[in-house]
Amino acid sequence: MSIPELNEAQVHTLYEMIAGTDAFSQIVPDESRDSAKDYAAWMKGVGETQMLVDLGLVKEITEQCSSQLANVFLQTNRKFRIFETSEVGRLMFSGTEKRSIN
């Protein structure tokens, strides 16, 4: 059994969430519309975000934002997901200065 480790991008995301709006949006990749490079990059981000959800550090609140996301879809023709920091994530990443994991 392996112990999950956060990468630098995930740590950065958590610190930015805590210091900012406590939430972020993420585009839903669309293989039929996105370039192969963009699709691969966005799928990597989806996987990294899912790991944060699985660890309980962030939670998905897309359903709670459905009317706002419907307006965004009308303007952009793209779907997005919304995540916010969980209580555990806030406790772990607030009150500490941002550090590099290198």
C-alpha positions, -999 to 999 in steps of 0.1 A, spaced: 0 0 0 14 33 -10 10 66 9 -4 94 -13 18 124 -17 8 159 -29 27 174 -57 38 210 -59 8 220 -80 -16 205 -55 1 222 -26 1 255 -45 -36 251 -53 -45 245 -16 -25 276 -4 -40 298 -31 -75 286 -22 -69 293 15 -55 328 7 -82 336 -18 -118 327 -24 -115 292 -8 -127 278 -41 -117 272 -77 -133 262 -110 -119 236 -133 -127 232 -170 -142 199 -180 -120 185 -208 -136 177 -241 -116 153 -262 -136 162 -293 -130 199 -290 -96 203 -273 -62 199 -288 -44 167 -278 -20 188 -257 -47 208 -239 -68 177 -233 -39 158 -218 -29 187 -196 -65 193 -184 -70 155 -177 -38 156 -156 -54 185 -136 -86 165 -133 -67 136 -118 -48 159 -94 -80 175 -82 -97 141 -78 -68 131 -55 -75 162 -34 -111 152 -32 -103 116 -24 -80 128 5 -108 150 18 -88 183 13 -113 198 -11 -149 190 -20 -169 194 -52 -197 219 -50 -206 220 -87 -243 211 -80 -246 241 -56 -234 264 -84 -256 251 -112 -273 284 -121 -240 303 -123 -225 275 -143 -254 275 -167 -247 312 -174 -210 304 -179 -219 276 -203 -241 300 -224 -212 324 -226 -183 299 -232 -200 267 -245 -178 249 -219 -186 230 -188 -168 237 -155 -166 220 -121 -164 240 -88 -144 229 -57 -140 244 -23 -116 237 5 -129 212 31 -126 219 68 -97 195 70 -80 213 41 -85 247 57 -71 234 90 -41 219 73 -32 248 50 -43 280 69 -21 298 93 11 286 78 33 303 53 36 289 19 66 266 15 82 250 -15 82 212 -14 114 210 -33 
